């Protein structure tokens, strides 16, 4: 995937993940960063369970990235913001 595709996927995944975790965004830059890292985390987690990870700019990759972003945002809020979000 190209860098632009990772940024677009990260932006969308970070935005959706922020809305799922705490109903507000963290800001554009943080949403993109956590979304891209979340896509990597989601791809890693899915591969550990025997499923394909992020494969391109498609709906499956978006779901994988959002799951990774939600996990990463939950951890971010638990450790950095000192708030437990369920």
C-alpha positions, -999 to 999 in steps of 0.1 A, spaced: 0 0 0 11 35 -7 18 61 20 -13 80 10 -35 49 13 -20 43 48 -28 79 58 -64 77 45 -70 43 61 -54 56 93 -75 88 93 -107 68 89 -98 41 114 -86 66 139 -117 87 136 -140 57 140 -119 43 168 -120 76 187 -158 77 183 -161 41 196 -138 45 225 -148 80 239 -172 96 215 -148 125 208 -118 127 185 -83 132 198 -75 157 171 -66 152 134 -29 144 139 -34 121 169 -63 104 151 -42 97 120 -12 86 140 -32 62 163 -52 50 133 -21 41 113 -4 25 143 -38 8 151 -39 -6 115 -4 -21 121 -15 -35 155 -48 -48 141 -29 -65 113 -5 -81 138 -33 -93 160 -52 -108 131 -21 -126 118 -15 -140 153 -50 -156 151 -44 -169 116 -64 -143 96 -51 -120 69 -41 -86 81 -44 -53 63 -43 -61 26 -51 -28 9 -76 0 8 -108 -21 13 -136 -27 38 -118 -57 54 -87 -37 60 -107 -9 74 -124 -33 99 -89 -47 109 -76 -11 113 -105 0 134 -102 -30 157 -65 -22 161 -72 15 166 -99 8 193 -74 -15 212 -47 11 209 -70 40 220 -83 20 249 -47 13 260 -38 50 254 -66 62 276 -59 36 303 -22 44 305 -17 80 293 -50 97 302 -54 76 334 -91 70 325 -106 36 320 -129 35 291 -151 5 285 
